Amino acid sequence: MFDKEDLVKIATVKMPFGKYSGRILIDLPEDYLLWFAKKEFPQGQLGMLMQLALEIKVNGLESIIEPLKQIPAK
């Protein structure tokens, strides 16, 4: 389960490592997230947020995240 704050986080938190380091989580390519889904998402909050980003992308719901990109990251 996720909190509404998690939606803000995937719209503002940046990927901390790898090929797409510095990119906002919701902006990660779907193929990249699917690769993690096959291998293993990182442990902890980052992995949970990446899984949520993938679910949003797979279901075509990215438009609900766009307005949240304007909220400053905490």
mmCIF file of the N, C-alpha and C atoms, coordinates in Angstrom:
data_MODEL
# 
_entry.id   MODEL 
# 
loop_
_atom_site.group_PDB 
_atom_site.id 
_atom_site.type_symbol 
_atom_site.label_atom_id 
_atom_site.label_alt_id 
_atom_site.label_comp_id 
_atom_site.label_asym_id 
_atom_site.label_entity_id 
_atom_site.label_seq_id 
_atom_site.pdbx_PDB_ins_code 
_atom_site.Cartn_x 
_atom_site.Cartn_y 
_atom_site.Cartn_z 
_atom_site.occupancy 
_atom_site.B_iso_or_equiv 
_atom_site.pdbx_formal_charge 
_atom_site.auth_seq_id 
_atom_site.auth_comp_id 
_atom_site.auth_asym_id 
_atom_site.auth_atom_id 
_atom_site.pdbx_PDB_model_num 
ATOM 1   N N  . MET A 1 1  ? 0.833  -1.173 0.000   1.00 0.00 ? 1  MET A N  1 
ATOM 2   C CA . MET A 1 1  ? 0.000  0.000  0.000   1.00 0.00 ? 1  MET A CA 1 
ATOM 3   C C  . MET A 1 1  ? 0.882  1.242  0.000   1.00 0.00 ? 1  MET A C  1 
ATOM 4   N N  . PHE A 1 2  ? 0.352  2.340  -0.480  1.00 0.00 ? 2  PHE A N  1 
ATOM 5   C CA . PHE A 1 2  ? 1.128  3.567  -0.514  1.00 0.00 ? 2  PHE A CA 1 
ATOM 6   C C  . PHE A 1 2  ? 0.298  4.724  0.027   1.00 0.00 ? 2  PHE A C  1 
ATOM 7   N N  . ASP A 1 3  ? 1.001  5.787  0.411   1.00 0.00 ? 3  ASP A N  1 
ATOM 8   C CA . ASP A 1 3  ? 0.357  7.003  0.905   1.00 0.00 ? 3  ASP A CA 1 
ATOM 9   C C  . ASP A 1 3  ? 0.296  8.019  -0.228  1.00 0.00 ? 3  ASP A C  1 
ATOM 10  N N  . LYS A 1 4  ? -0.586 8.998  -0.111  1.00 0.00 ? 4  LYS A N  1 
ATOM 11  C CA . LYS A 1 4  ? -0.673 10.036 -1.137  1.00 0.00 ? 4  LYS A CA 1 
ATOM 12  C C  . LYS A 1 4  ? 0.648  10.799 -1.233  1.00 0.00 ? 4  LYS A C  1 
ATOM 13  N N  . GLU A 1 5  ? 1.407  10.859 -0.130  1.00 0.00 ? 5  GLU A N  1 
ATOM 14  C CA . GLU A 1 5  ? 2.715  11.511 -0.165  1.00 0.00 ? 5  GLU A CA 1 
ATOM 15  C C  . GLU A 1 5  ? 3.686  10.784 -1.090  1.00 0.00 ? 5  GLU A C  1 
ATOM 16  N N  . ASP A 1 6  ? 3.474  9.484  -1.284  1.00 0.00 ? 6  ASP A N  1 
ATOM 17  C CA . ASP A 1 6  ? 4.330  8.717  -2.187  1.00 0.00 ? 6  ASP A CA 1 
ATOM 18  C C  . ASP A 1 6  ? 4.175  9.193  -3.623  1.00 0.00 ? 6  ASP A C  1 
ATOM 19  N N  . LEU A 1 7  ? 2.993  9.653  -3.986  1.00 0.00 ? 7  LEU A N  1 
ATOM 20  C CA . LEU A 1 7  ? 2.786  10.185 -5.338  1.00 0.00 ? 7  LEU A CA 1 
ATOM 21  C C  . LEU A 1 7  ? 3.620  11.448 -5.538  1.00 0.00 ? 7  LEU A C  1 
ATOM 22  N N  . VAL A 1 8  ? 3.679  12.275 -4.506  1.00 0.00 ? 8  VAL A N  1 
ATOM 23  C CA . VAL A 1 8  ? 4.508  13.482 -4.578  1.00 0.00 ? 8  VAL A CA 1 
ATOM 24  C C  . VAL A 1 8  ? 5.977  13.078 -4.670  1.00 0.00 ? 8  VAL A C  1 
ATOM 25  N N  . LYS A 1 9  ? 6.362  12.071 -3.922  1.00 0.00 ? 9  LYS A N  1 
ATOM 26  C CA . LYS A 1 9  ? 7.759  11.636 -3.933  1.00 0.00 ? 9  LYS A CA 1 
ATOM 27  C C  . LYS A 1 9  ? 8.191  11.131 -5.306  1.00 0.00 ? 9  LYS A C  1 
ATOM 28  N N  . ILE A 1 10 ? 7.360  10.338 -5.984  1.00 0.00 ? 10 ILE A N  1 
ATOM 29  C CA . ILE A 1 10 ? 7.791  9.842  -7.302  1.00 0.00 ? 10 ILE A CA 1 
ATOM 30  C C  . ILE A 1 10 ? 7.819  10.964 -8.334  1.00 0.00 ? 10 ILE A C  1 
ATOM 31  N N  . ALA A 1 11 ? 7.148  12.080 -8.026  1.00 0.00 ? 11 ALA A N  1 
ATOM 32  C CA . ALA A 1 11 ? 7.150  13.233 -8.925  1.00 0.00 ? 11 ALA A CA 1 
ATOM 33  C C  . ALA A 1 11 ? 8.281  14.212 -8.624  1.00 0.00 ? 11 ALA A C  1 
ATOM 34  N N  . THR A 1 12 ? 8.978  14.015 -7.494  1.00 0.00 ? 12 THR A N  1 
ATOM 35  C CA . THR A 1 12 ? 10.008 14.979 -7.093  1.00 0.00 ? 12 THR A CA 1 
ATOM 36  C C  . THR A 1 12 ? 11.362 14.358 -6.739  1.00 0.00 ? 12 THR A C  1 
ATOM 37  N N  . VAL A 1 13 ? 11.367 13.104 -6.298  1.00 0.00 ? 13 VAL A N  1 
ATOM 38  C CA . VAL A 1 13 ? 12.613 12.453 -5.885  1.00 0.00 ? 13 VAL A CA 1 
ATOM 39  C C  . VAL A 1 13 ? 13.391 11.998 -7.115  1.00 0.00 ? 13 VAL A C  1 
ATOM 40  N N  . LYS A 1 14 ? 14.702 12.198 -7.059  1.00 0.00 ? 14 LYS A N  1 
ATOM 41  C CA . LYS A 1 14 ? 15.562 11.820 -8.183  1.00 0.00 ? 14 LYS A CA 1 
ATOM 42  C C  . LYS A 1 14 ? 16.219 10.463 -7.939  1.00 0.00 ? 14 LYS A C  1 
ATOM 43  N N  . MET A 1 15 ? 16.432 9.753  -9.021  1.00 0.00 ? 15 MET A N  1 
ATOM 44  C CA . MET A 1 15 ? 17.131 8.468  -8.976  1.00 0.00 ? 15 MET A CA 1 
ATOM 45  C C  . MET A 1 15 ? 18.556 8.720  -8.490  1.00 0.00 ? 15 MET A C  1 
ATOM 46  N N  . PRO A 1 16 ? 18.991 8.032  -7.419  1.00 0.00 ? 16 PRO A N  1 
ATOM 47  C CA . PRO A 1 16 ? 20.295 8.341  -6.823  1.00 0.00 ? 16 PRO A CA 1 
ATOM 48  C C  . PRO A 1 16 ? 21.497 7.650  -7.477  1.00 0.00 ? 16 PRO A C  1 
ATOM 49  N N  . PHE A 1 17 ? 21.271 6.717  -8.394  1.00 0.00 ? 17 PHE A N  1 
ATOM 50  C CA . PHE A 1 17 ? 22.397 5.972  -8.963  1.00 0.00 ? 17 PHE A CA 1 
ATOM 51  C C  . PHE A 1 17 ? 22.044 5.457  -10.352 1.00 0.00 ? 17 PHE A C  1 
ATOM 52  N N  . GLY A 1 18 ? 23.063 4.923  -11.011 1.00 0.00 ? 18 GLY A N  1 
ATOM 53  C CA . GLY A 1 18 ? 22.854 4.223  -12.272 1.00 0.00 ? 18 GLY A CA 1 
ATOM 54  C C  . GLY A 1 18 ? 22.772 5.113  -13.500 1.00 0.00 ? 18 GLY A C  1 
ATOM 55  N N  . LYS A 1 19 ? 22.382 4.488  -14.574 1.00 0.00 ? 19 LYS A N  1 
ATOM 56  C CA . LYS A 1 19 ? 22.314 5.124  -15.892 1.00 0.00 ? 19 LYS A CA 1 
ATOM 57  C C  . LYS A 1 19 ? 21.460 6.387  -15.881 1.00 0.00 ? 19 LYS A C  1 
ATOM 58  N N  . TYR A 1 20 ? 20.398 6.390  -15.094 1.00 0.00 ? 20 TYR A N  1 
ATOM 59  C CA . TYR A 1 20 ? 19.470 7.521  -15.060 1.00 0.00 ? 20 TYR A CA 1 
ATOM 60  C C  . TYR A 1 20 ? 19.578 8.316  -13.758 1.00 0.00 ? 20 TYR A C  1 
ATOM 61  N N  . SER A 1 21 ? 20.749 8.321  -13.179 1.00 0.00 ? 21 SER A N  1 
ATOM 62  C CA . SER A 1 21 ? 20.991 9.080  -11.954 1.00 0.00 ? 21 SER A CA 1 
ATOM 63  C C  . SER A 1 21 ? 20.605 10.542 -12.172 1.00 0.00 ? 21 SER A C  1 
ATOM 64  N N  . GLY A 1 22 ? 19.850 11.103 -11.218 1.00 0.00 ? 22 GLY A N  1 
ATOM 65  C CA . GLY A 1 22 ? 19.433 12.493 -11.311 1.00 0.00 ? 22 GLY A CA 1 
ATOM 66  C C  . GLY A 1 22 ? 18.087 12.706 -11.976 1.00 0.00 ? 22 GLY A C  1 
ATOM 67  N N  . ARG A 1 23 ? 17.526 11.663 -12.575 1.00 0.00 ? 23 ARG A N  1 
ATOM 68  C CA . ARG A 1 23 ? 16.220 11.787 -13.227 1.00 0.00 ? 23 ARG A CA 1 
ATOM 69  C C  . ARG A 1 23 ? 15.121 11.521 -12.203 1.00 0.00 ? 23 ARG A C  1 
ATOM 70  N N  . ILE A 1 24 ? 14.044 12.309 -12.282 1.00 0.00 ? 24 ILE A N  1 
ATOM 71  C CA . ILE A 1 24 ? 12.902 12.122 -11.382 1.00 0.00 ? 24 ILE A CA 1 
ATOM 72  C C  . ILE A 1 24 ? 12.329 10.713 -11.611 1.00 0.00 ? 24 ILE A C  1 
ATOM 73  N N  . LEU A 1 25 ? 11.927 10.051 -10.537 1.00 0.00 ? 25 LEU A N  1 
ATOM 74  C CA . LEU A 1 25 ? 11.496 8.650  -10.615 1.00 0.00 ? 25 LEU A CA 1 
ATOM 75  C C  . LEU A 1 25 ? 10.391 8.412  -11.642 1.00 0.00 ? 25 LEU A C  1 
ATOM 76  N N  . ILE A 1 26 ? 9.390  9.272  -11.714 1.00 0.00 ? 26 ILE A N  1 
ATOM 77  C CA . ILE A 1 26 ? 8.305  9.044  -12.667 1.00 0.00 ? 26 ILE A CA 1 
ATOM 78  C C  . ILE A 1 26 ? 8.787  9.218  -14.109 1.00 0.00 ? 26 ILE A C  1 
ATOM 79  N N  . ASP A 1 27 ? 9.917  9.886  -14.293 1.00 0.00 ? 27 ASP A N  1 
ATOM 80  C CA . ASP A 1 27 ? 10.464 10.090 -15.638 1.00 0.00 ? 27 ASP A CA 1 
ATOM 81  C C  . ASP A 1 27 ? 11.419 8.982  -16.075 1.00 0.00 ? 27 ASP A C  1 
ATOM 82  N N  . LEU A 1 28 ? 11.636 7.992  -15.209 1.00 0.00 ? 28 LEU A N  1 
ATOM 83  C CA . LEU A 1 28 ? 12.478 6.858  -15.610 1.00 0.00 ? 28 LEU A CA 1 
ATOM 84  C C  . LEU A 1 28 ? 11.765 6.093  -16.724 1.00 0.00 ? 28 LEU A C  1 
ATOM 85  N N  . PRO A 1 29 ? 12.502 5.605  -17.718 1.00 0.00 ? 29 PRO A N  1 
ATOM 86  C CA . PRO A 1 29 ? 11.869 4.834  -18.784 1.00 0.00 ? 29 PRO A CA 1 
ATOM 87  C C  . PRO A 1 29 ? 11.196 3.562  -18.240 1.00 0.00 ? 29 PRO A C  1 
ATOM 88  N N  . GLU A 1 30 ? 10.075 3.238  -18.823 1.00 0.00 ? 30 GLU A N  1 
ATOM 89  C CA . GLU A 1 30 ? 9.345  2.040  -18.412 1.00 0.00 ? 30 GLU A CA 1 
ATOM 90  C C  . GLU A 1 30 ? 10.204 0.793  -18.553 1.00 0.00 ? 30 GLU A C  1 
ATOM 91  N N  . ASP A 1 31 ? 10.987 0.716  -19.626 1.00 0.00 ? 31 ASP A N  1 
ATOM 92  C CA . ASP A 1 31 ? 11.862 -0.449 -19.832 1.00 0.00 ? 31 ASP A CA 1 
ATOM 93  C C  . ASP A 1 31 ? 12.862 -0.614 -18.685 1.00 0.00 ? 31 ASP A C  1 
ATOM 94  N N  . TYR A 1 32 ? 13.374 0.501  -18.194 1.00 0.00 ? 32 TYR A N  1 
ATOM 95  C CA . TYR A 1 32 ? 14.323 0.484  -17.077 1.00 0.00 ? 32 TYR A CA 1 
ATOM 96  C C  . TYR A 1 32 ? 13.647 -0.051 -15.820 1.00 0.00 ? 32 TYR A C  1 
ATOM 97  N N  . LEU A 1 33 ? 12.447 0.408  -15.545 1.00 0.00 ? 33 LEU A N  1 
ATOM 98  C CA . LEU A 1 33 ? 11.701 -0.068 -14.382 1.00 0.00 ? 33 LEU A CA 1 
ATOM 99  C C  . LEU A 1 33 ? 11.325 -1.539 -14.527 1.00 0.00 ? 33 LEU A C  1 
ATOM 100 N N  . LEU A 1 34 ? 10.981 -1.953 -15.736 1.00 0.00 ? 34 LEU A N  1 
ATOM 101 C CA . LEU A 1 34 ? 10.668 -3.369 -15.980 1.00 0.00 ? 34 LEU A CA 1 
ATOM 102 C C  . LEU A 1 34 ? 11.903 -4.243 -15.762 1.00 0.00 ? 34 LEU A C  1 
ATOM 103 N N  . TRP A 1 35 ? 13.075 -3.731 -16.130 1.00 0.00 ? 35 TRP A N  1 
ATOM 104 C CA . TRP A 1 35 ? 14.313 -4.470 -15.899 1.00 0.00 ? 35 TRP A CA 1 
ATOM 105 C C  . TRP A 1 35 ? 14.506 -4.708 -14.401 1.00 0.00 ? 35 TRP A C  1 
ATOM 106 N N  . PHE A 1 36 ? 14.281 -3.667 -13.587 1.00 0.00 ? 36 PHE A N  1 
ATOM 107 C CA . PHE A 1 36 ? 14.377 -3.824 -12.136 1.00 0.00 ? 36 PHE A CA 1 
ATOM 108 C C  . PHE A 1 36 ? 13.337 -4.819 -11.634 1.00 0.00 ? 36 PHE A C  1 
ATOM 109 N N  . ALA A 1 37 ? 12.149 -4.792 -12.214 1.00 0.00 ? 37 ALA A N  1 
ATOM 110 C CA . ALA A 1 37 ? 11.091 -5.714 -11.780 1.00 0.00 ? 37 ALA A CA 1 
ATOM 111 C C  . ALA A 1 37 ? 11.519 -7.167 -12.016 1.00 0.00 ? 37 ALA A C  1 
ATOM 112 N N  . LYS A 1 38 ? 12.240 -7.409 -13.096 1.00 0.00 ? 38 LYS A N  1 
ATOM 113 C CA . LYS A 1 38 ? 12.707 -8.767 -13.394 1.00 0.00 ? 38 LYS A CA 1 
ATOM 114 C C  . LYS A 1 38 ? 13.877 -9.162 -12.504 1.00 0.00 ? 38 LYS A C  1 
ATOM 115 N N  . LYS A 1 39 ? 14.788 -8.220 -12.279 1.00 0.00 ? 39 LYS A N  1 
ATOM 116 C CA . LYS A 1 39 ? 15.991 -8.519 -11.490 1.00 0.00 ? 39 LYS A CA 1 
ATOM 117 C C  . LYS A 1 39 ? 15.681 -8.410 -9.993  1.00 0.00 ? 39 LYS A C  1 
ATOM 118 N N  . GLU A 1 40 ? 15.432 -7.217 -9.537  1.00 0.00 ? 40 GLU A N  1 
ATOM 119 C CA . GLU A 1 40 ? 15.032 -6.946 -8.157  1.00 0.00 ? 40 GLU A CA 1 
ATOM 120 C C  . GLU A 1 40 ? 15.118 -5.438 -7.928  1.00 0.00 ? 40 GLU A C  1 
ATOM 121 N N  . PHE A 1 41 ? 14.036 -4.884 -7.400  1.00 0.00 ? 41 PHE A N  1 
ATOM 122 C CA . PHE A 1 41 ? 14.050 -3.469 -7.048  1.00 0.00 ? 41 PHE A CA 1 
ATOM 123 C C  . PHE A 1 41 ? 14.960 -3.276 -5.843  1.00 0.00 ? 41 PHE A C  1 
ATOM 124 N N  . PRO A 1 42 ? 15.531 -2.073 -5.704  1.00 0.00 ? 42 PRO A N  1 
ATOM 125 C CA . PRO A 1 42 ? 16.328 -1.808 -4.499  1.00 0.00 ? 42 PRO A CA 1 
ATOM 126 C C  . PRO A 1 42 ? 15.467 -1.986 -3.242  1.00 0.00 ? 42 PRO A C  1 
ATOM 127 N N  . GLN A 1 43 ? 16.113 -2.261 -2.147  1.00 0.00 ? 43 GLN A N  1 
ATOM 128 C CA . GLN A 1 43 ? 15.418 -2.408 -0.871  1.00 0.00 ? 43 GLN A CA 1 
ATOM 129 C C  . GLN A 1 43 ? 14.941 -1.047 -0.380  1.00 0.00 ? 43 GLN A C  1 
ATOM 130 N N  . GLY A 1 44 ? 13.962 -1.051 0.475   1.00 0.00 ? 44 GLY A N  1 
ATOM 131 C CA . GLY A 1 44 ? 13.522 0.162  1.148   1.00 0.00 ? 44 GLY A CA 1 
ATOM 132 C C  . GLY A 1 44 ? 12.584 1.028  0.332   1.00 0.00 ? 44 GLY A C  1 
ATOM 133 N N  . GLN A 1 45 ? 12.548 2.302  0.728   1.00 0.00 ? 45 GLN A N  1 
ATOM 134 C CA . GLN A 1 45 ? 11.602 3.243  0.133   1.00 0.00 ? 45 GLN A CA 1 
ATOM 135 C C  . GLN A 1 45 ? 11.848 3.457  -1.354  1.00 0.00 ? 45 GLN A C  1 
ATOM 136 N N  . LEU A 1 46 ? 13.112 3.517  -1.771  1.00 0.00 ? 46 LEU A N  1 
ATOM 137 C CA . LEU A 1 46 ? 13.409 3.728  -3.190  1.00 0.00 ? 46 LEU A CA 1 
ATOM 138 C C  . LEU A 1 46 ? 12.779 2.634  -4.035  1.00 0.00 ? 46 LEU A C  1 
ATOM 139 N N  . GLY A 1 47 ? 12.956 1.396  -3.652  1.00 0.00 ? 47 GLY A N  1 
ATOM 140 C CA . GLY A 1 47 ? 12.385 0.285  -4.409  1.00 0.00 ? 47 GLY A CA 1 
ATOM 141 C C  . GLY A 1 47 ? 10.870 0.337  -4.455  1.00 0.00 ? 47 GLY A C  1 
ATOM 142 N N  . MET A 1 48 ? 10.258 0.692  -3.333  1.00 0.00 ? 48 MET A N  1 
ATOM 143 C CA . MET A 1 48 ? 8.797  0.797  -3.287  1.00 0.00 ? 48 MET A CA 1 
ATOM 144 C C  . MET A 1 48 ? 8.309  1.909  -4.211  1.00 0.00 ? 48 MET A C  1 
ATOM 145 N N  . LEU A 1 49 ? 9.014  3.044  -4.211  1.00 0.00 ? 49 LEU A N  1 
ATOM 146 C CA . LEU A 1 49 ? 8.629  4.153  -5.085  1.00 0.00 ? 49 LEU A CA 1 
ATOM 147 C C  . LEU A 1 49 ? 8.824  3.798  -6.559  1.00 0.00 ? 49 LEU A C  1 
ATOM 148 N N  . MET A 1 50 ? 9.876  3.058  -6.865  1.00 0.00 ? 50 MET A N  1 
ATOM 149 C CA . MET A 1 50 ? 10.102 2.624  -8.246  1.00 0.00 ? 50 MET A CA 1 
ATOM 150 C C  . MET A 1 50 ? 8.996  1.670  -8.697  1.00 0.00 ? 50 MET A C  1 
ATOM 151 N N  . GLN A 1 51 ? 8.565  0.783  -7.818  1.00 0.00 ? 51 GLN A N  1 
ATOM 152 C CA . GLN A 1 51 ? 7.455  -0.122 -8.145  1.00 0.00 ? 51 GLN A CA 1 
ATOM 153 C C  . GLN A 1 51 ? 6.177  0.663  -8.403  1.00 0.00 ? 51 GLN A C  1 
ATOM 154 N N  . LEU A 1 52 ? 5.923  1.672  -7.586  1.00 0.00 ? 52 LEU A N  1 
ATOM 155 C CA . LEU A 1 52 ? 4.745  2.514  -7.766  1.00 0.00 ? 52 LEU A CA 1 
ATOM 156 C C  . LEU A 1 52 ? 4.827  3.262  -9.099  1.00 0.00 ? 52 LEU A C  1 
ATOM 157 N N  . ALA A 1 53 ? 5.990  3.795  -9.417  1.00 0.00 ? 53 ALA A N  1 
ATOM 158 C CA . ALA A 1 53 ? 6.176  4.489  -10.700 1.00 0.00 ? 53 ALA A CA 1 
ATOM 159 C C  . ALA A 1 53 ? 5.886  3.543  -11.867 1.00 0.00 ? 53 ALA A C  1 
ATOM 160 N N  . LEU A 1 54 ? 6.349  2.308  -11.756 1.00 0.00 ? 54 LEU A N  1 
ATOM 161 C CA . LEU A 1 54 ? 6.086  1.325  -12.810 1.00 0.00 ? 54 LEU A CA 1 
ATOM 162 C C  . LEU A 1 54 ? 4.597  1.052  -12.948 1.00 0.00 ? 54 LEU A C  1 
ATOM 163 N N  . GLU A 1 55 ? 3.909  0.871  -11.849 1.00 0.00 ? 55 GLU A N  1 
ATOM 164 C CA . GLU A 1 55 ? 2.458  0.621  -11.902 1.00 0.00 ? 55 GLU A CA 1 
ATOM 165 C C  . GLU A 1 55 ? 1.720  1.786  -12.555 1.00 0.00 ? 55 GLU A C  1 
ATOM 166 N N  . ILE A 1 56 ? 2.119  2.988  -12.224 1.00 0.00 ? 56 ILE A N  1 
ATOM 167 C CA . ILE A 1 56 ? 1.486  4.163  -12.824 1.00 0.00 ? 56 ILE A CA 1 
ATOM 168 C C  . ILE A 1 56 ? 1.734  4.192  -14.326 1.00 0.00 ? 56 ILE A C  1 
ATOM 169 N N  . LYS A 1 57 ? 2.954  3.909  -14.748 1.00 0.00 ? 57 LYS A N  1 
ATOM 170 C CA . LYS A 1 57 ? 3.292  3.901  -16.177 1.00 0.00 ? 57 LYS A CA 1 
ATOM 171 C C  . LYS A 1 57 ? 2.547  2.795  -16.923 1.00 0.00 ? 57 LYS A C  1 
ATOM 172 N N  . VAL A 1 58 ? 2.546  1.600  -16.376 1.00 0.00 ? 58 VAL A N  1 
ATOM 173 C CA . VAL A 1 58 ? 1.904  0.451  -17.032 1.00 0.00 ? 58 VAL A CA 1 
ATOM 174 C C  . VAL A 1 58 ? 0.409  0.706  -17.237 1.00 0.00 ? 58 VAL A C  1 
ATOM 175 N N  . ASN A 1 59 ? -0.193 1.422  -16.281 1.00 0.00 ? 59 ASN A N  1 
ATOM 176 C CA . ASN A 1 59 ? -1.623 1.698  -16.357 1.00 0.00 ? 59 ASN A CA 1 
ATOM 177 C C  . ASN A 1 59 ? -1.951 3.024  -17.040 1.00 0.00 ? 59 ASN A C  1 
ATOM 178 N N  . GLY A 1 60 ? -0.937 3.682  -17.601 1.00 0.00 ? 60 GLY A N  1 
ATOM 179 C CA . GLY A 1 60 ? -1.154 4.914  -18.349 1.00 0.00 ? 60 GLY A CA 1 
ATOM 180 C C  . GLY A 1 60 ? -1.658 6.082  -17.514 1.00 0.00 ? 60 GLY A C  1 
ATOM 181 N N  . LEU A 1 61 ? -1.218 6.168  -16.270 1.00 0.00 ? 61 LEU A N  1 
ATOM 182 C CA . LEU A 1 61 ? -1.717 7.195  -15.359 1.00 0.00 ? 61 LEU A CA 1 
ATOM 183 C C  . LEU A 1 61 ? -0.716 8.318  -15.089 1.00 0.00 ? 61 LEU A C  1 
ATOM 184 N N  . GLU A 1 62 ? 0.291  8.446  -15.934 1.00 0.00 ? 62 GLU A N  1 
ATOM 185 C CA . GLU A 1 62 ? 1.319  9.456  -15.707 1.00 0.00 ? 62 GLU A CA 1 
ATOM 186 C C  . GLU A 1 62 ? 0.756  10.875 -15.643 1.00 0.00 ? 62 GLU A C  1 
ATOM 187 N N  . SER A 1 63 ? -0.357 11.116 -16.310 1.00 0.00 ? 63 SER A N  1 
ATOM 188 C CA . SER A 1 63 ? -0.939 12.461 -16.333 1.00 0.00 ? 63 SER A CA 1 
ATOM 189 C C  . SER A 1 63 ? -1.374 12.919 -14.934 1.00 0.00 ? 63 SER A C  1 
ATOM 190 N N  . ILE A 1 64 ? -1.674 11.982 -14.042 1.00 0.00 ? 64 ILE A N  1 
ATOM 191 C CA . ILE A 1 64 ? -2.068 12.395 -12.684 1.00 0.00 ? 64 ILE A CA 1 
ATOM 192 C C  . ILE A 1 64 ? -0.862 12.863 -11.871 1.00 0.00 ? 64 ILE A C  1 
ATOM 193 N N  . ILE A 1 65 ? 0.337  12.509 -12.316 1.00 0.00 ? 65 ILE A N  1 
ATOM 194 C CA . ILE A 1 65 ? 1.562  12.875 -11.602 1.00 0.00 ? 65 ILE A CA 1 
ATOM 195 C C  . ILE A 1 65 ? 2.093  14.230 -12.078 1.00 0.00 ? 65 ILE A C  1 
ATOM 196 N N  . GLU A 1 66 ? 1.836  14.601 -13.312 1.00 0.00 ? 66 GLU A N  1 
ATOM 197 C CA . GLU A 1 66 ? 2.372  15.843 -13.881 1.00 0.00 ? 66 GLU A CA 1 
ATOM 198 C C  . GLU A 1 66 ? 2.179  17.060 -12.980 1.00 0.00 ? 66 GLU A C  1 
ATOM 199 N N  . PRO A 1 67 ? 0.982  17.331 -12.468 1.00 0.00 ? 67 PRO A N  1 
ATOM 200 C CA . PRO A 1 67 ? 0.813  18.520 -11.613 1.00 0.00 ? 67 PRO A CA 1 
ATOM 201 C C  . PRO A 1 67 ? 1.652  18.454 -10.327 1.00 0.00 ? 67 PRO A C  1 
ATOM 202 N N  . LEU A 1 68 ? 1.982  17.254 -9.901  1.00 0.00 ? 68 LEU A N  1 
ATOM 203 C CA . LEU A 1 68 ? 2.742  17.090 -8.656  1.00 0.00 ? 68 LEU A CA 1 
ATOM 204 C C  . LEU A 1 68 ? 4.217  17.437 -8.825  1.00 0.00 ? 68 LEU A C  1 
ATOM 205 N N  . LYS A 1 69 ? 4.687  17.505 -10.047 1.00 0.00 ? 69 LYS A N  1 
ATOM 206 C CA . LYS A 1 69 ? 6.103  17.837 -10.304 1.00 0.00 ? 69 LYS A CA 1 
ATOM 207 C C  . LYS A 1 69 ? 6.430  19.256 -9.866  1.00 0.00 ? 69 LYS A C  1 
ATOM 208 N N  . GLN A 1 70 ? 5.429  20.081 -9.681  1.00 0.00 ? 70 GLN A N  1 
ATOM 209 C CA . GLN A 1 70 ? 5.647  21.472 -9.279  1.00 0.00 ? 70 GLN A CA 1 
ATOM 210 C C  . GLN A 1 70 ? 5.849  21.623 -7.779  1.00 0.00 ? 70 GLN A C  1 
ATOM 211 N N  . ILE A 1 71 ? 5.554  20.574 -7.022  1.00 0.00 ? 71 ILE A N  1 
ATOM 212 C CA . ILE A 1 71 ? 5.696  20.614 -5.560  1.00 0.00 ? 71 ILE A CA 1 
ATOM 213 C C  . ILE A 1 71 ? 7.163  20.448 -5.200  1.00 0.00 ? 71 ILE A C  1 
ATOM 214 N N  . PRO A 1 72 ? 7.717  21.316 -4.365  1.00 0.00 ? 72 PRO A N  1 
ATOM 215 C CA . PRO A 1 72 ? 9.131  21.192 -3.985  1.00 0.00 ? 72 PRO A CA 1 
ATOM 216 C C  . PRO A 1 72 ? 9.400  19.877 -3.242  1.00 0.00 ? 72 PRO A C  1 
ATOM 217 N N  . ALA A 1 73 ? 10.534 19.255 -3.533  1.00 0.00 ? 73 ALA A N  1 
ATOM 218 C CA . ALA A 1 73 ? 10.926 18.019 -2.847  1.00 0.00 ? 73 ALA A CA 1 
ATOM 219 C C  . ALA A 1 73 ? 11.265 18.334 -1.396  1.00 0.00 ? 73 ALA A C  1 
ATOM 220 N N  . LYS A 1 74 ? 10.953 17.381 -0.519  1.00 0.00 ? 74 LYS A N  1 
ATOM 221 C CA . LYS A 1 74 ? 11.273 17.551 0.913   1.00 0.00 ? 74 LYS A CA 1 
ATOM 222 C C  . LYS A 1 74 ? 12.625 16.974 1.216   1.00 0.00 ? 74 LYS A C  1 
# 
